[in-house]
Amino acid sequence: MSEAARIKLSNKTLGAFGEQTVVDYLLGRHILIVDRNWRIREGEVDIIAQHLSGRYAFVEVKTRRSLAFGHPFEAISREKAYRLQRLSLAWLAINHAFGEPFTIDCAAVLISPTGQANVEYREAVL
Amino acid sequence: MLGQCLGIALLGLDGQLVSVEVDIADGLPGYTLLGLPDTALTESKDRVRSALVNSGEIWPNKKVTVSLSPAWLPKSGSGFDLPIAIALLSAHGGIPEGRLNKTLFIGELSLDGRVQGVRGVLPSLIAAYKCGITVAVVPLANRLEAELMTEMKIISVGHLREVLMWLRTGESLRNENLECEYAPEDEGFDFSDVAGQPHARLAAEVSAVGGHHLLLIGPPGAGKTMIAQRLPGILPRLSRAEVLEVSAVHSLSRSHNNRSPLSSVAPFVAPHHTATRVAMVGGGSSTIRPGACSLAHRGVLFIDEAPECGAGVLDALRQPLEAGSISIARSIGSVSYPAQFILILAANPCPCGKFSGRGRGCTCSSLQVRRYLGKLSGPLMDRIDLRVEVEPLSRLELVKSEYGDSSATIAERVSKARSVAAHRFNHEPWSLNAQIPSRALQKKYVCEKSAISFLHTELDAERLTGRGLHKVMRIAWSLADLALHPIPTLGDIRTALRLREGSTL
């Protein structure tokens, strides 16, 4: 995706690009994608995935083009992570999956100036 | 990923080794510090992080948990920055473990990675050595006091990079030529500067020989402060063990005294008369600091304008005067500091200061005069052996070019006299004449016959009390040591009486 480097993407497109990168990353590890950009009034879950074991993963994706503003993970505050947890419970309830095992995961996508996307994935951050 | 290294927590002069453990786990970036840290220690997070990054090391963007064990012990101060940084690096594998196990780390980090000096390095090292630690990394600023501990291998560092280089390669930078930031030992106070005052000079000399406390009474400008300031110069030099004791206490003190930790001159501490009780004997709620009387340990505590001291401040000294140490209890624990000092009080004879000699020009009422010195409480005065009046100088004495003996000459006499006393008290629990118990004065350490009968006539004439009798005898022993008399003679007793009767108290 070298155009990502050349063309100045808007933050929105950059985020979408990062999320797509993580989706590819998960699919490459045989993890199913259940839902994307699920949104209710309280907020949004970037990716909802399900492992072959049945365990759900609610993924927050942070995309950055440089480390000038700190590591992407540092942008996820504890508060944000707890909000993600509340959203997960809401999703599970709505989709009749309440009580199923699940984790809150975080993914950091770092796009180098050459357009190389590097994914760092952390499971069960809470 | 786990890392571990050693720090130390101080309470007073006692220290306890603290195991600094760092765990780096996956999860959101965060930092948790466990083990009852105080505010300065809680702030270490941001210092450690910046120091690591600015020294070219990696800060793990992971969940960092730091535990200071034992967890129940309250820890304070910034000296834990360095061990936390080292344990952190060791946790993510930046340091070979070989040198970590038996090494103590002390130091505060600045944001650029420099290692800053902290208080209490010497007592920390002494405590660590007792726990079997033989290698310590200390800030360069504390190098002088650290190197008093010759039993230990001391690595003094100015920057975090130097610590890491030593841990990784075993090489340490030796900054041999450390500039001396302390005032020269000889501050230029010499007894030959003191004009006249034969009485007060003798009293100071006797005080140095026997460890007697001293009260100087005289009008302003007569030389009370001059004499007091010169007392450390005639006291014997401190032995190595004493230097360790003194420097350990001074290392804890917040005040920026310019006393070199290596100095073997007896300390001289002169708190202002507005000092509070806590300033005088030590205290504080979060950390218990030594007060003026502990800083004067093995030296001289000089209180000018003693009757102006706040209520109870001087009387707080009674217990350390008796015990030679002070224990201070606060909610966080109880701490004992040494406090063996020679107390010198200086006072004007009355509020206006002119009631001496014939009392010419004094504007105070007789009641004021009586009350003024009455502020020095009876129990305190009871502990002060020597009371001398310092007369204003006559013109003749001032213009005289030949003054008395120099400090060096007096110091030689004092040290000779002290060795005589030390030889005599070889098998006794005390070492100074001022410490001879009354019972021993009655039985073992008696004066010449003629001297005893002279004392008896004084007693009969009610010019001397029972308590005063023993004090006179103690002073007489110091005088006898100075004159190399085997036991105090009649002359010694007469002089001793004069050194005691200086005031009407």
Interface residues (C-beta under 8 A of the other chain):
Chain A: H71 F73 E74 I76 R78 A81 C106 R122 E123 A124 V125 L126
Chain B: D26 G27 L28 P29 G30 N61
